[in-house]
């Protein structure tokens, strides 16, 4: 049993996480902590036993929680961490602010963060994964990141400290991002909103936006610069190599590689986390066997399988 500090927020033992992820699968968090504010979060991390693992979780848009659940403390930021402040060409957003909302607010002010509009999830996750699309990435516009470290200290750090690369960063172990500041190019608000409308239409046309997915399953197997931009000479697409391996529409239990876009692993209705992860591994094996290419997961998978958790 974890010894938990006193908090002003909410602590919930054995909280199911399935309804908090887009895939709607997975076991419980040993403890779910929803801090009241930054001071509550900082005091909690300072007092919590350093041996207890912590996992910051956004809206679960790019995440599979395994069926055995997650040990330690899952931290989920909510109200109080979703503010958006705009001054000049800088946009400061709380880690719980939705990417799409930040893009819209920035466009209202004539600032171009339109690439965020079609990215599901929150700013904390976008920074953590150096999210991007349409050739633009968080690394291109990120000015600073504010976080609470495992010792409960609030720090503001430069992007260089995160070593942002394609779909990854080196966030300090156990640290929780609470806000990020972006410097955005100025453009006409009407043009920005029209661009986002066009992007949404393109996304809905090409991606299974109404299905239970967690976004792109695998990273594109290509060479990338430090900012995450693709090298055109080696710009392979994950969906293309999946198709070439004959895995579009492949199924396992309630999991399916989506027929509309084969790089979208999908819960067709009754999938378990094991179905989803095991199908993804079958795809990786088939792609390697047929093309010698190793696909890397873009979806984060966290926690224990059901047979690894003695409580299951």
C-alpha positions as CSV (number, residue, x, y, z in Angstrom):
1,X,0.0,0.0,0.0
2,X,1.4,3.4,-1.0
3,X,1.8,6.0,1.7
4,X,0.2,9.0,0.2
5,X,0.7,12.7,1.2
6,X,-2.2,14.9,2.2
7,X,-3.5,16.8,-0.8
8,X,-6.2,19.3,-1.7
9,X,-6.9,17.5,-4.9
10,X,-8.4,14.1,-5.4
11,X,-6.7,10.7,-4.8
12,X,-8.5,7.6,-6.1
13,X,-7.1,4.1,-5.4
14,X,-7.6,1.5,-8.1
15,X,-9.2,3.9,-10.6
16,X,-10.0,2.2,-13.9
17,X,-8.2,4.1,-16.7
18,X,-10.1,2.5,-19.6
19,X,-12.7,5.3,-19.8
20,X,-9.9,7.9,-19.7
21,X,-8.2,6.7,-22.9
22,X,-9.4,6.9,-26.5
23,X,-8.9,3.2,-27.0
24,X,-11.3,2.5,-24.0
25,X,-9.1,-0.4,-22.8
26,X,-6.8,-1.1,-19.9
27,X,-6.7,-1.8,-16.2
28,X,-6.6,0.5,-13.2
29,X,-4.1,3.0,-11.8
30,X,-2.9,1.9,-8.4
31,X,-3.6,5.5,-7.5
32,X,-4.9,8.3,-9.6
33,X,-4.0,11.8,-8.5
34,X,-5.8,14.9,-9.8
35,X,-4.0,17.9,-8.2
36,X,-6.0,21.0,-7.3
37,X,-3.3,23.4,-8.6
38,X,0.5,23.7,-9.1
39,X,1.3,24.1,-5.4
40,X,-0.7,20.9,-4.6
41,X,1.2,19.0,-7.3
42,X,4.6,20.3,-6.1
43,X,3.9,19.5,-2.5
44,X,2.7,16.0,-3.5
45,X,5.8,15.2,-5.5
46,X,8.1,16.6,-2.8
47,X,6.5,14.4,-0.1
48,X,5.8,11.2,-2.1
49,X,8.3,8.4,-1.5
50,X,10.9,8.7,-4.3
51,X,10.6,4.9,-4.9
52,X,7.0,5.2,-6.0
53,X,6.8,5.6,-9.8
54,X,4.7,8.4,-11.2
55,X,3.2,8.7,-14.7
56,X,1.7,11.9,-16.0
57,X,-1.3,11.2,-18.2
58,X,-3.2,13.6,-20.5
59,X,-6.4,12.6,-22.3
60,X,-5.1,9.2,-23.3
61,X,-5.2,10.0,-27.0
62,X,-1.9,8.2,-27.9
63,X,-1.8,5.6,-25.2
64,X,-2.6,2.0,-24.5
65,X,-2.9,1.1,-20.8
66,X,-2.3,-2.6,-20.5
67,X,-4.9,-4.8,-18.9
68,X,-3.0,-5.3,-15.7
69,X,-3.1,-1.6,-14.9
70,X,-0.4,0.8,-13.8
71,X,1.5,0.6,-10.5
72,X,2.4,3.7,-8.6
73,X,0.6,7.0,-9.1
74,X,-0.9,8.3,-12.3
75,X,-1.1,12.1,-12.4
76,X,-3.9,13.7,-14.5
77,X,-4.0,17.4,-14.7
78,X,-7.4,19.1,-15.2
79,X,-8.9,22.6,-14.5
80,X,-6.3,25.0,-13.3
81,X,-3.8,23.6,-15.8
82,X,-5.6,24.5,-19.0
83,X,-5.2,28.2,-19.3
84,X,-4.1,29.9,-22.5
85,X,-2.4,33.3,-22.3
86,X,-1.4,35.3,-25.4
87,X,1.0,38.3,-25.3
88,X,2.5,39.6,-28.6
89,X,3.6,36.7,-30.6
90,X,3.9,34.3,-27.6
91,X,1.3,31.8,-26.6
92,X,1.6,30.2,-23.1
93,X,-0.7,27.2,-22.6
94,X,-1.3,25.0,-19.6
95,X,-0.3,21.3,-20.0
96,X,-4.0,20.2,-19.9
97,X,-5.1,22.7,-22.6
98,X,-6.3,20.8,-25.7
99,X,-4.0,21.2,-28.7
100,X,-7.0,22.1,-30.9
101,X,-8.2,24.8,-28.5
102,X,-4.7,26.3,-28.4
103,X,-4.6,26.4,-32.2
104,X,-8.0,28.1,-32.4
105,X,-7.1,30.7,-29.7
106,X,-3.8,31.5,-31.4
107,X,-5.5,31.9,-34.8
108,X,-8.0,34.3,-33.2
109,X,-5.0,36.4,-32.3
110,X,-3.4,36.1,-35.7
111,X,-0.8,33.6,-34.6
112,X,0.0,30.5,-36.6
113,X,-0.1,27.3,-34.5
114,X,-2.4,25.7,-37.0
115,X,-0.5,22.4,-37.1
116,X,-1.8,21.7,-33.5
117,X,-5.5,21.8,-34.7
118,X,-5.6,18.2,-35.9
119,X,-3.4,16.7,-33.2
120,X,-5.5,15.0,-30.6
121,X,-4.4,15.4,-27.0
122,X,-3.0,18.1,-24.7
123,X,-0.1,20.5,-24.8
124,X,1.8,18.5,-22.2
125,X,1.7,15.4,-24.4
126,X,2.5,17.5,-27.5
127,X,5.7,18.8,-25.9
128,X,6.6,15.4,-24.5
129,X,6.3,13.7,-28.0
130,X,7.4,16.7,-30.1
131,X,4.0,16.4,-31.9
132,X,3.7,17.6,-35.4
133,X,2.0,17.4,-38.8
134,X,2.0,19.1,-42.2
135,X,5.7,19.6,-41.9
136,X,5.6,21.6,-38.6
137,X,6.6,20.4,-35.2
138,X,6.5,21.6,-31.6
139,X,10.3,22.0,-31.7
140,X,9.9,24.6,-34.4
141,X,8.0,27.0,-32.2
142,X,8.7,26.0,-28.6
143,X,10.3,28.8,-26.5
144,X,10.2,27.3,-23.0
145,X,8.6,24.6,-20.8
146,X,7.6,24.8,-17.2
147,X,7.6,21.6,-15.2
148,X,7.5,20.3,-11.6
149,X,10.4,17.9,-11.0
150,X,10.3,14.8,-8.8
151,X,11.6,16.8,-5.9
152,X,8.7,19.2,-6.1
153,X,10.7,22.1,-7.6
154,X,9.1,24.3,-10.3
155,X,11.5,24.9,-13.2
156,X,11.3,26.7,-16.5
157,X,13.7,25.1,-19.0
158,X,14.7,25.8,-22.6
159,X,13.7,23.4,-25.4
160,X,17.4,22.4,-25.8
161,X,17.2,20.7,-22.4
162,X,14.6,18.3,-23.8
163,X,16.6,17.2,-26.8
164,X,13.5,17.2,-28.9
165,X,13.6,14.7,-31.8
166,X,11.1,12.9,-34.0
167,X,8.2,11.9,-31.6
168,X,10.5,12.0,-28.5
169,X,12.1,14.1,-25.8
170,X,14.3,13.6,-22.8
171,X,12.0,14.8,-20.1
172,X,13.5,14.3,-16.6
173,X,12.3,11.1,-15.0
174,X,9.1,11.7,-13.0
175,X,8.8,15.3,-14.0
176,X,5.4,16.7,-14.9
177,X,5.0,19.4,-17.5
178,X,2.6,22.1,-16.4
179,X,2.9,24.7,-19.1
180,X,4.7,25.6,-22.4
181,X,5.3,28.8,-24.2
182,X,5.4,29.1,-28.0
183,X,6.6,31.9,-30.3
184,X,4.3,31.8,-33.3
185,X,4.5,33.5,-36.7
186,X,1.9,36.2,-37.3
187,X,-0.7,35.7,-40.1
188,X,-4.2,36.8,-41.0
189,X,-6.7,35.2,-38.6
190,X,-9.2,34.4,-41.4
191,X,-6.6,32.7,-43.4
192,X,-5.5,30.7,-40.4
193,X,-9.0,29.5,-39.6
194,X,-9.6,28.6,-43.2
195,X,-6.4,26.6,-43.2
196,X,-7.5,24.7,-40.1
197,X,-10.9,24.0,-41.7
198,X,-9.1,22.6,-44.8
199,X,-6.8,20.5,-42.6
200,X,-9.8,19.0,-40.7
201,X,-11.5,18.1,-43.9
202,X,-8.4,16.4,-45.2
203,X,-8.0,14.5,-41.9
204,X,-11.6,13.3,-41.9
205,X,-11.3,12.2,-45.5
206,X,-8.1,10.1,-45.0
207,X,-8.2,9.0,-41.3
208,X,-10.8,7.0,-39.3
209,X,-11.6,9.9,-37.0
210,X,-14.9,8.3,-35.8
211,X,-13.3,5.0,-34.7
212,X,-11.6,4.1,-31.5
213,X,-8.0,4.6,-32.2
214,X,-5.0,6.2,-30.5
215,X,-3.7,8.1,-33.6
216,X,-0.8,6.8,-35.7
217,X,0.3,3.4,-34.4
218,X,3.9,3.4,-35.7
219,X,6.4,6.1,-36.5
220,X,7.3,6.6,-40.1
221,X,10.4,4.6,-40.8
222,X,12.5,7.4,-42.2
223,X,15.5,9.6,-41.5
224,X,14.7,12.8,-39.5
225,X,16.4,15.9,-38.5
226,X,16.8,16.9,-34.8
227,X,13.6,19.0,-35.1
228,X,11.7,16.1,-36.4
229,X,11.4,17.1,-40.0
230,X,11.6,14.3,-42.5
231,X,14.5,13.7,-44.9
232,X,12.7,13.6,-48.3
233,X,15.2,11.1,-49.7
234,X,14.1,8.5,-47.1
235,X,10.6,9.5,-46.5
236,X,8.9,6.1,-46.1
237,X,5.4,5.9,-44.7
238,X,4.3,3.4,-42.0
239,X,0.9,2.8,-43.7
240,X,2.7,2.0,-47.0
241,X,5.0,-0.7,-45.6
242,X,2.0,-2.1,-43.6
243,X,0.0,-2.4,-46.8
244,X,3.0,-4.0,-48.6
245,X,3.1,-6.6,-45.8
246,X,-0.6,-7.4,-46.4
247,X,-1.6,-6.3,-43.0
248,X,-4.3,-3.7,-43.8
249,X,-7.5,-5.0,-42.2
250,X,-5.6,-7.6,-40.2
251,X,-7.5,-8.6,-37.0
252,X,-6.8,-10.2,-33.6
253,X,-9.7,-10.5,-31.1
254,X,-11.4,-7.2,-31.2
255,X,-8.5,-5.3,-32.7
256,X,-8.1,-4.4,-36.3
257,X,-5.6,-2.5,-38.5
258,X,-8.0,0.0,-39.9
259,X,-9.1,-0.5,-43.5
260,X,-9.4,3.3,-44.1
261,X,-5.8,4.0,-42.9
262,X,-3.7,0.9,-42.1
263,X,-1.5,2.8,-39.5
264,X,-4.4,3.2,-37.2
265,X,-4.8,0.3,-34.8
266,X,-8.5,0.2,-33.9
267,X,-10.7,-1.2,-31.1
268,X,-13.5,-2.5,-33.2
269,X,-15.7,-2.8,-30.1
270,X,-14.6,-5.4,-27.6
271,X,-10.8,-5.4,-27.9
272,X,-8.5,-5.9,-24.9
273,X,-5.3,-4.0,-24.5
274,X,-3.5,-7.3,-25.2
275,X,-5.5,-7.7,-28.5
276,X,-4.3,-4.3,-29.6
277,X,-0.7,-4.6,-28.6
278,X,-0.3,-8.2,-29.8
279,X,-1.8,-7.3,-33.2
280,X,0.7,-4.4,-33.4
281,X,3.5,-6.8,-32.7
282,X,2.2,-9.1,-35.4
283,X,2.3,-6.2,-37.9
284,X,5.9,-5.3,-36.8
285,X,7.0,-8.9,-37.4
286,X,5.4,-9.2,-40.8
287,X,6.8,-5.9,-42.0
288,X,10.3,-7.0,-40.8
289,X,9.9,-10.4,-42.4
290,X,8.8,-9.0,-45.8
291,X,10.8,-5.8,-46.1
292,X,13.5,-5.8,-43.4
293,X,12.1,-2.7,-41.8
294,X,11.6,-2.4,-38.1
295,X,8.6,-0.3,-37.2
296,X,8.8,1.6,-34.0
297,X,5.7,2.2,-31.9
298,X,4.4,5.7,-31.8
299,X,1.6,4.8,-29.4
300,X,2.9,4.7,-25.8
301,X,2.1,1.4,-24.0
302,X,2.2,1.5,-20.2
303,X,1.6,-0.8,-17.3
304,X,1.4,-4.6,-16.8
305,X,-0.2,-7.3,-18.9
306,X,-3.1,-9.1,-17.0
307,X,-0.9,-12.1,-16.4
308,X,1.8,-10.0,-14.9
309,X,-0.4,-8.5,-12.2
310,X,-0.9,-10.8,-9.3
311,X,-4.1,-9.0,-8.3
312,X,-5.7,-9.9,-11.6
